[in-house]
């Protein structure tokens, strides 16, 4: 005998919710006040974690602005062109940094007040420290920042002692030392750029 009954699973007139009514109406699945508060707590913890992460990565400029001055801060943020020049005993061809990968990290390092040990701040030039660190390696460099298109800043020159970690304006008015954590990273970054540039010159020859 043929069963002419229609299987509810294939009956188009039956709503999806009615196919598994036993699951939707399971008395074990209850939404309690405790569950709601747990969900709210997880959401709040996520929001707090995101806010802390954003705050921790935010560039802090209070001490940096006091040390560098507003024009240098603007140049580090917006200057169109940046060049790397030798200072002291360093010997290499000037390097155009404008389109160099990682340049944003260099800008942030010099902007962020957490990159420096402010207790070391003192009057005097970075060049004096460079003279005490004469080796065959890359020791001292100068960053020259210009903004030839928009003219938002003049020529800004910053000296860096990559051995001792001192940095300051090239006018020799003041200097401050970078932290032990930042110093080797900055030196490795700039040394790599100079070495790559030198290899390019050697290949051309």
C-alpha positions, 0 to 999 in steps of 0.5 A, a space after each residue: 500500500 502506498 503511503 500518500 502522506 507528505 513528509 513535513 521536511 519536504 512540505 513547502 507549506 511548513 515553516 522552517 521553525 515548525 520542522 524542529 519545534 522540539 529544538 526551538 522549544 527545548 526547556 533546557 535552553 533558558 536565557 537567564 539574567 546571569 547569562 545576559 550579564 555575562 554577555 554584557 561583561 564580555 562585551 565591556 571587556 572587549 571594548 576596554 581592551 580595544 581602548 587600552 590597545 589604541 591608547 598604548 599605540 598612540 604617539 605621545 608628543 608632550 615631551 617631544 614637542 617641548 624638546 624639538 619645537 613645533 616646527 620640527 614636530 610638523 616636519 617629522 609628521 608631514 615633511 615631503 622629503 627626508 635625506 640621510 647624510 654622513 656626520 662625524 667619521 661616517 662615510 657614505 653617499 647621501 641617501 634619499 629616504 623619502 620612499 624608503 620602506 619603514 620610514 614611517 617607523 623612523 618618524 614615529 620613533 623620533 616623535 614618540 616621547 617614550 623613545 627617549 630617556 628624558 633624564 639624560 637631556 642636556 645642553 650641547 651638541 650631538 656632534 661632541 658625542 660623535 667625536 668620542 665614537 670614532 670607528 670604521 662603522 656607521 657612527 653619526 648621521 644627519 636627517 635633513 627634512 624639507 617640504 619643497 611642495 607645500 612649504 609647511 616647514 623650512 629646512 630641519 636638520 637632526 643629528 644622531 649619534 648611533 653609537 651612544 644613542 644621542 639625538 638633537 637638532 644640528 644647531 647644537 643647542 640640546 641633546 637627549 639620549 634614546 632608550 636602550 630598547 630603541 637605540 640598537 633598532 634605529 642603528 640597525 635600520 639606518 645601517 641597513 639602508 646605507 649598506 643597501 644604497 652602497 650596494 646599488 652604487 657598486 652595481 652601477 659601477 
